[in-house]
Amino acid sequence: MSIFVPNKVYLRGILLHYFIQKKSAAEAHRILVQTYGDTALSDTTCRDWFRRFKNNDFELEDIERSGLLKLFNSYHERLRFTVDFKEPNSGRYLNYYSNLLVHKRGIIIGQLDRILFLSHPKFQGKNISDLVHTLLMNGYPLEFIFSTIKNRIKTLENRTNLDKNSECNNNESDSNSNLYSINKEKVF
C-alpha cells in the first residue's frame, strides 16, 4: 500500500478551496495540519497564499524566475537589487532606560551604518528620519540620538578608506604588529 504525499500545488489547490469557502488562513492551516501532518504547509505560507488569493492571483504553479537578478546580486555584497524588508517589523530596540549607555550608542551606530553603507543616497535621508522616529518611540532622547549620529558621521568622514581598518605594510611580517593603526596626532 502506498502512502499519498501531497505536493505543493495540490496543497495550494486545497487552500484555494478553503478561500472560496470563506475560511480564514488560520482555519485552513489547522485543517491541513490535522489531515496531512508534517507535509502540511506552514502557517506563514498559508497566510501568504490567502493574501495572493485576495489580490485575485489564483495561479497555483511556481513562477519561473530569471537568473538575471541573481547575477546582478552576485557582483558585490553591497550592491543588492532586492531589499528584504521584514513585514512585521516591530521597530523595537533596546529600551533606553534598561540598558548601558554603550549598548544604546551601539544600536544607533549599527543602524546608521546599515543606512549609510547599504542604502542608496537618495533614500538615506528618509531612512535616517525613520531611524530617529523609531528610536524616539523606544525612549531615546532626541539630543542623545543626534549627538551620536553626528559623532558617527564625523568618525566616518575622518576615515580615508572605509573598506579597510588599517593600512598594512606587505613587507612587514612581524607577528606582534598591531591589527589596527590609529593616527595619534588626530586623536590627541
C-alpha positions in Angstrom: 0.0 0.0 0.0 1.4 3.4 -1.0 1.1 6.5 1.1 -0.1 9.6 -0.6 2.2 12.6 -0.1 0.7 15.8 -1.4 2.9 18.2 -3.5 2.8 22.0 -3.1 0.4 22.6 -6.0 -2.1 20.1 -4.6 -1.9 21.8 -1.1 -2.3 25.2 -2.7 -5.4 24.0 -4.5 -6.8 22.9 -1.2 -6.1 26.4 0.2 -7.9 28.0 -2.7 -10.9 25.7 -2.0 -11.0 26.9 1.6 -10.5 30.5 0.5 -13.6 30.2 -1.8 -15.4 28.6 1.2 -14.7 31.9 3.2 -12.4 30.1 5.7 -9.6 32.0 7.2 -5.9 31.2 6.6 -5.6 30.0 10.2 -8.6 27.7 9.8 -7.2 26.3 6.6 -3.8 25.7 8.1 -5.3 23.9 11.1 -7.3 21.6 8.8 -4.2 20.9 6.6 -2.1 20.0 9.7 -4.9 17.7 11.0 -5.1 16.0 7.6 -1.5 15.9 6.3 0.6 16.3 9.5 4.2 17.2 8.7 3.7 17.5 5.0 1.2 20.4 5.5 2.2 24.0 4.6 3.3 26.3 7.3 1.0 28.9 8.8 3.0 31.7 7.2 2.8 30.1 3.8 -1.0 29.7 4.2 -1.3 33.3 5.0 0.9 34.3 2.1 -1.3 32.3 -0.3 -4.5 33.7 1.1 -3.1 37.2 0.6 -2.4 36.3 -3.1 -5.9 35.0 -3.5 -7.4 38.2 -2.0 -5.4 40.1 -4.7 -7.0 38.0 -7.4 -3.9 35.9 -8.0 -5.1 32.4 -8.4 -2.0 30.9 -10.1 -1.0 27.8 -8.1 2.1 26.9 -10.0 5.5 28.4 -9.2 6.5 31.2 -11.5 9.9 30.8 -13.3 12.3 33.4 -12.1 15.0 34.9 -14.2 18.6 34.3 -13.2 19.4 37.8 -14.1 18.6 39.1 -10.6 20.9 36.6 -9.0 23.6 37.6 -11.5 23.3 41.3 -10.6 23.2 40.5 -6.9 26.4 38.3 -7.1 28.6 41.2 -8.3 29.3 42.7 -4.9 27.7 42.2 -1.5 26.9 45.9 -1.1 25.2 46.1 -4.5 21.9 44.4 -3.9 18.9 44.9 -6.2 16.4 43.4 -3.8 15.6 44.8 -0.4 14.5 42.3 2.2 12.1 44.1 4.5 10.5 42.1 7.2 6.8 42.9 7.1 6.0 42.6 10.8 8.9 44.9 11.8 8.2 45.8 15.4 10.6 48.7 15.5 11.7 47.6 18.9 15.3 48.1 20.0 16.9 48.2 23.4 14.8 50.3 25.7 16.7 53.5 26.6 16.1 53.1 30.3 17.0 49.5 30.8 20.5 49.2 29.2 24.0 50.6 29.4 24.9 53.7 27.5 27.5 51.9 25.4 24.8 49.5 24.2 22.4 52.3 23.4 25.1 54.1 21.4 25.9 50.8 19.6 22.3 50.4 18.5 22.3 53.8 16.9 25.7 53.4 15.3 24.8 49.9 13.9 21.5 51.1 12.4 23.1 54.2 11.0 25.9 52.2 9.4 23.4 50.0 7.7 21.6 53.0 6.3 24.8 54.7 5.1 26.6 51.7 3.7 23.7 49.7 2.3 21.1 52.1 1.0 21.1 54.4 -2.0 22.0 58.1 -1.1 18.6 59.3 -2.3 16.9 57.1 0.4 19.3 57.8 3.2 17.5 60.9 4.5 14.2 59.2 4.8 15.8 56.1 6.4 17.6 58.3 8.9 14.4 60.1 9.8 12.7 56.7 10.2 15.5 55.6 12.5 15.2 58.7 14.6 11.4 58.2 14.9 11.8 54.6 15.9 14.5 55.4 18.5 12.2 58.2 19.9 9.4 55.6 20.2 11.9 53.4 22.2 12.6 56.2 24.7 15.8 57.6 23.3 16.3 61.3 24.0 16.5 63.4 20.8 19.7 65.1 21.9 21.4 61.7 22.5 20.3 60.4 19.1 21.5 63.5 17.2 24.8 63.7 19.1 25.6 60.0 18.4 24.7 60.4 14.7 26.8 63.5 14.4 29.8 61.8 16.1 29.5 58.7 13.9 29.3 60.8 10.7 32.4 62.8 11.9 34.2 59.5 12.6 33.4 58.1 9.1 34.4 61.4 7.4 37.9 61.1 9.1 38.4 57.6 7.7 40.3 57.6 4.4 39.4 54.1 3.3 36.1 52.7 4.5 36.9 49.2 3.3 40.0 48.7 5.5 40.6 49.5 9.1 44.3 49.9 8.7 47.0 50.3 6.1 49.1 47.2 6.1 52.7 47.1 5.0 53.1 43.9 2.9 56.9 43.8 3.6 56.4 43.5 7.3 55.8 40.1 8.7 56.1 40.8 12.4 53.5 38.7 14.3 53.4 41.2 17.1 52.3 44.1 14.8 49.0 45.8 15.7 45.9 44.9 13.8 44.6 48.4 13.8 46.6 51.6 13.3 45.5 54.8 14.9 46.8 58.2 13.9 47.6 59.5 17.4 48.1 63.1 16.1 44.4 63.3 15.2 43.1 61.6 18.3 45.1 63.5 20.9 
